[in-house]
Amino acid sequence: MVNKTAVLLVGGIVLVAVVVMGGVAALVLTGGGDGGGAGSTGGGGGSTATAADATPLPSPGPETPNATVTPTTPTATATATPTATPVPTPTATPKPDPSDFNETNIETLIADEINDRRERQGLDRLSHNGSTVAELNEMARAHSTSMARRGNLTHVINGTTSADRYRQNDLYQVCKWKRPGEDGFASPDNNGIEVSENGFEMIGRTAAGRETEVVNDTRFIGTDEDAADAVVDQWFNTTYPRYPERLTFVNASRVGVGVEVTQYGEVYATANLC
């Protein structure tokens, strides 16, 4: 009985050792007891326990370490940045100042525009040169300056009419002409189509360097040409006084023009026939 206990003890130790080493073993212990019918040897009847051979289990191979998954960083594809096309900054066009306008140039342009329209109607051009015209120009300029100071259009200033100004400047007799088909003469106070103390005179106003109304239209007056065209357009589209008829007198031979441009952008113009 002692021997059987010893065998069991040895088997347990072996089993513990196998587990510690990471292996798995099977230990089969077979014990013999008293058998009824078992033979005796030499008159002694004690039975002997036999330990069965242990069948070793295959040892596990070395563990394969788990593969470490390395995250793959996608390679960024460079996207071409479109080059912005520079947009030119518009340059503001400076508005003309009234001081940029040339009064003498506007006077000449007005006379030229009157003559262009006369030519289109088959009439002779009016002279804008010579000593008499120089006197007409001075008379016209003085009247335009007076209107500018008053701030309104008028033929009569302080009771003085256009015919009076012709007389004061010794132009009344010089500037008479024979009316076509009649015995009488056209004069500054009786031009033959209307009895008026202002029969040889045209007056007008427009703007300088800004928009203004011209013959039911809005125009920007930015140049001397614009100013001259605006004045003459108004004259040829006026029904009373009868400026279109005055500007197309058949026997008229000269025209004087005077212009005044104010610092506030007002253009005053006067034309006197002879």
Stockholm file with secondary structure:
# STOCKHOLM 1.0

chainA/1-274         MVNKTAVLLVGGIVLVAVVVMGGVAALVLTGGGDGGGAGSTGGGGGSTATAADATPLPSPGPETPNATVTPTTPTATATATPTATPVPTPTATPKPDPSDFNETNIETLIADEINDRRERQGLDRLSHNGSTVAELNEMARAHSTSMARRGNLTHVINGTTSADRYRQNDLYQVCKWKRPGEDGFASPDNNGIEVSENGFEMIGRTAAGRETEVVNDTRFIGTDEDAADAVVDQWFNTTYPRYPERLTFVNASRVGVGVEVTQYGEVYATANLC
#=GR chainA/1-274 SS CHHHHHHHHHHHHHHHHHHHTTCCCCCCCCCCCCCTTCCCBTTBCCCCCCCCCCCCCCCCCCCCCCCCCCCCCCCCCCCCCCCCCCCCCCCCCCCCCGGGSCHHHHHHHHHHHHHHHHHHTTCCCCBCCSHHHHHHHHHHHHHHHHHHHHTSCCSCBTTBCHHHHHHHTTCTTTTCEECTTSSSEEBTTBCSSSCCTTTTEEEEEEESSEEEECSSSEEEECSHHHHHHHHHHHHHTCCSSCHHHHHTCTTCCBEEEEEEECTTSEEEEEEEEC
#=GC SS_cons         CHHHHHHHHHHHHHHHHHHHTTCCCCCCCCCCCCCTTCCCBTTBCCCCCCCCCCCCCCCCCCCCCCCCCCCCCCCCCCCCCCCCCCCCCCCCCCCCCGGGSCHHHHHHHHHHHHHHHHHHTTCCCCBCCSHHHHHHHHHHHHHHHHHHHHTSCCSCBTTBCHHHHHHHTTCTTTTCEECTTSSSEEBTTBCSSSCCTTTTEEEEEEESSEEEECSSSEEEECSHHHHHHHHHHHHHTCCSSCHHHHHTCTTCCBEEEEEEECTTSEEEEEEEEC
//
